[in-house]
């Protein structure tokens, strides 16, 4: 990475405590004038799937060059690795715990370095706040133009931790799809990208089976009556289950870790 780059922050720190602000303070102290942008600090505590989902949703829209500091780290202080992952001119600084899962599926090639150069960290590294003491100094250094290899040795991308996410299961005309996340509107993100959806349903359509009745595949929320469930491809290019004007997670009693059954049909034959 050549020259200064903005740093984008994604954490589960929330806005009640000083944690997110201290990340910025450390980086600005080390690299005055650094440009800092908040992506999200409301990831549910320790929710790696939600963090990975949100990170992947934002990634295509980041400028180049850019550094992303992502800290959702339930294993802080353990032997889990700290990493810098370079996808071209965008670098992710994060723990090796699955936060990069979807990026490793969709972006590439990637060059990965373990963060082992203690001279780059703060003088005292807390066992409970690696975001402040380890990740933030590295992110600041990268944004200021330091080479990724100065922070530690290169590691094999295939050795990185992946999330334990079930693949969709096909059974005749149905497809059982895991629910990955629920956003603040209650929309449910499903583990199915647009291309995979199109390949499965072919030239026909599909609906989800819910306790509120069939949820048809539509283009916009407005294509169903208020309160009705629907399927649609969300802005991140993945299938979502929603209820118009209502939170689908509560209305349909579905949550991350559950599954949704899709049923396909031809355009002519209906359901």
C-alpha positions in Angstrom: 0.0 0.0 0.0 1.5 3.3 -1.1 0.7 6.6 0.7 -1.9 7.5 3.3 -5.2 5.6 3.3 -8.5 6.1 5.3 -9.2 3.7 8.1 -12.7 2.2 8.4 -13.8 0.8 11.7 -16.2 -2.1 12.4 -16.6 -3.4 16.0 -19.1 -4.7 18.5 -18.1 -2.0 21.0 -21.3 0.0 20.8 -21.5 3.7 21.7 -22.1 3.6 25.5 -18.4 3.1 26.5 -15.2 4.7 25.4 -13.8 1.6 23.6 -14.5 2.7 20.0 -13.3 6.3 20.7 -10.1 5.0 22.2 -9.3 3.1 19.0 -9.5 6.4 17.2 -7.5 8.2 19.8 -4.6 5.7 19.6 -4.5 5.9 15.8 -4.6 9.7 15.7 -1.9 9.8 18.3 0.3 7.6 16.2 -0.6 9.1 12.8 -2.0 12.7 13.3 -4.3 13.7 10.5 -5.5 10.1 9.7 -8.9 9.9 8.2 -11.2 7.7 10.2 -14.6 6.4 9.1 -17.1 4.4 11.2 -18.7 1.5 9.4 -20.5 0.1 12.4 -20.0 -0.3 16.1 -23.4 -2.0 16.8 -22.5 -5.6 15.9 -24.1 -7.8 18.5 -21.4 -8.6 21.1 -19.2 -11.5 19.9 -21.4 -12.2 16.9 -18.8 -13.2 14.3 -21.4 -14.1 11.6 -23.0 -10.6 11.9 -19.5 -9.0 11.8 -18.5 -11.1 8.8 -21.8 -10.3 7.0 -21.5 -6.6 7.6 -17.9 -6.5 6.6 -18.6 -8.2 3.3 -21.6 -5.9 2.6 -19.4 -2.8 3.0 -16.2 -4.1 1.2 -17.1 -3.5 -2.4 -17.8 0.2 -1.7 -14.6 1.0 0.0 -12.0 3.3 -1.8 -8.6 2.1 -2.8 -6.4 2.2 -0.9 -8.2 1.6 2.4 -7.5 -0.1 5.7 -10.4 -1.7 7.6 -10.0 -2.3 11.4 -12.5 -5.0 12.4 -12.6 -6.0 16.0 -15.2 -8.6 17.0 -13.0 -10.7 19.2 -14.6 -13.1 21.7 -11.2 -14.9 21.9 -9.2 -11.8 22.8 -6.1 -12.7 24.9 -6.1 -16.4 23.7 -3.7 -18.0 21.2 -5.9 -16.9 18.2 -3.8 -15.1 15.6 -3.9 -11.4 14.8 -3.8 -10.8 11.1 -3.4 -8.3 8.3 -5.1 -9.4 5.0 -4.3 -7.6 1.8 -6.9 -7.8 -0.9 -5.2 -5.6 -3.5 -5.0 -2.1 -2.1 -7.6 -2.8 0.7 -6.2 -4.3 3.9 -8.2 -5.9 6.7 -6.7 -5.8 10.2 -8.6 -8.4 12.3 -8.4 -11.4 14.6 -8.2 -14.8 12.9 -11.6 -16.0 14.1 -13.8 -16.0 11.0 -14.5 -12.3 10.5 -12.9 -12.6 7.0 -15.0 -15.6 6.1 -17.2 -14.1 3.3 -14.3 -12.0 2.0 -12.2 -15.1 1.5 -15.1 -16.6 -0.4 -15.7 -13.6 -2.7 -12.5 -11.5 -2.9 -9.1 -12.5 -4.0 -6.3 -13.1 -4.3 -5.3 -12.4 -0.7 -1.9 -12.0 1.0 -1.9 -12.6 4.7 0.6 -11.7 7.4 0.5 -12.6 11.1 0.9 -9.6 13.4 3.9 -10.6 15.5 6.2 -7.5 15.5 5.7 -6.4 19.1 7.6 -3.1 18.3 4.6 -2.0 16.3 2.2 -2.5 19.3 1.6 -0.2 22.3 4.2 -0.8 25.0 1.8 -2.7 27.2 -0.7 -5.1 25.5 -3.7 -5.8 27.6 -5.1 -9.4 27.6 -8.6 -7.9 27.1 -8.2 -5.0 24.7 -6.1 -6.1 21.7 -8.2 -3.6 19.6 -6.5 -0.7 21.3 -3.1 -2.1 22.0 -2.4 -4.3 19.0 -4.8 -3.9 16.1 -5.2 -0.1 16.2 -1.4 0.7 16.1 -1.0 -1.7 13.1 -4.0 -0.2 11.3 -2.5 3.3 11.8 0.9 2.1 10.5 -0.6 0.5 7.4 -2.7 3.6 6.7 0.4 5.8 7.0 2.2 3.7 4.4 4.0 1.0 6.3 4.5 -2.3 4.3 2.4 -5.2 5.5 5.4 -7.5 5.7 7.0 -5.3 8.5 4.3 -6.5 10.9 5.1 -10.2 10.8 5.5 -13.3 8.6 3.3 -14.3 5.7 0.9 -17.1 6.4 -1.0 -19.5 4.1 -4.6 -18.2 3.5 -5.9 -21.8 3.6 -4.9 -21.9 7.3 -7.3 -19.1 8.3 -10.2 -19.8 10.5 -13.6 -20.1 8.8 -17.0 -19.8 10.3 -19.0 -23.0 10.9 -21.9 -22.3 8.5 -24.1 -25.0 7.1 -24.5 -25.0 3.3 -28.1 -24.9 1.9 -29.6 -28.4 1.6 -31.6 -29.3 -1.5 -34.4 -31.9 -1.3 -36.5 -32.2 -4.5 -38.3 -28.9 -5.0 -37.2 -27.4 -1.7 -34.0 -25.8 -0.4 -33.3 -25.4 3.3 -31.3 -22.3 3.8 -29.6 -21.1 7.1 -30.5 -17.8 8.7 -27.2 -15.9 9.2 -28.1 -12.5 10.6 -30.9 -10.2 11.6 -30.4 -6.4 10.9 -31.8 -3.6 13.0 -35.0 -3.6 10.9 -35.6 -7.3 11.7 -34.8 -8.4 8.1 -33.2 -11.9 8.1 -30.1 -12.4 6.0 -30.0 -15.9 4.5 -27.0 -17.9 3.4 -27.7 -17.7 -0.3 -26.3 -15.4 -2.9 -28.1 -14.1 -5.9 -26.3 -16.3 -8.4 -26.9 -19.4 -6.4 -30.6 -18.5 -6.0 -31.0 -18.0 -9.7 -29.2 -21.3 -10.5 -31.5 -23.2 -8.1 -34.8 -21.8 -9.2 -33.9 -21.8 -12.9 -36.5 -19.9 -15.0 -39.1 -20.2 -12.3 -39.8 -18.5 -9.0 -39.9 -19.5 -5.4 -41.3 -18.7 -2.0 -40.4 -19.3 1.6 -42.6 -21.3 3.9 -43.2 -19.3 7.1 -45.7 -19.4 10.0 -47.4 -16.4 8.5 -47.8 -18.2 5.1 -45.9 -18.2 1.9 -43.3 -15.4 1.4 -43.0 -14.8 -2.3 -39.9 -13.7 -4.0 -40.3 -10.0 -5.0 -38.2 -7.1 -6.1 -39.1 -4.6 -3.4 -40.8 -4.5 0.0 -43.7 -2.6 -1.6 -44.6 -5.6 -3.8 -46.5 -7.2 -0.8 -49.2 -5.8 1.5 -48.1 -4.2 4.8 -47.3 -6.9 7.4 -46.8 -9.6 4.8 -43.7 -11.7 4.5 -41.5 -11.7 1.4 -38.2 -12.8 0.0 -36.0 -10.4 -1.9 -32.3 -10.0 -2.8 -31.0 -7.4 -0.5 -28.4 -4.7 -1.2 -25.6 -7.0 -0.3 -26.5 -9.4 -3.1 -27.8 -12.1 -0.7 -31.3 -13.4 -0.2 -33.3 -11.9 2.7 -36.5 -12.7 4.4 -38.5 -9.7 5.5 -42.0 -8.5 6.5 -43.1 -5.3 5.0 -43.3 -2.5 7.7 -42.6 -5.1 10.5 -39.5 -6.9 11.9 -39.4 -10.4 10.3 -37.4 -11.9 13.1 -40.2 -11.2 15.7 -43.1 -11.7 13.3 -41.9 -15.0 12.0 -40.1 -16.2 15.1 -36.9 -16.8 13.2 -33.4 -16.0 14.4 -29.7 -16.6 13.3 -29.0 -20.3 13.5 -32.5 -21.3 12.3 -33.3 -22.4 8.8 -35.9 -21.3 6.2 -37.4 -23.7 3.6 -37.7 -22.4 0.1 -40.0 -24.0 -2.4 -39.5 -23.4 -6.1 -42.2 -23.4 -8.9 -42.5 -22.5 -12.5 -43.9 -19.1 -13.5 -46.8 -20.8 -15.2 -47.7 -23.3 -12.6 -47.8 -21.1 -9.5 -47.4 -22.7 -6.1 
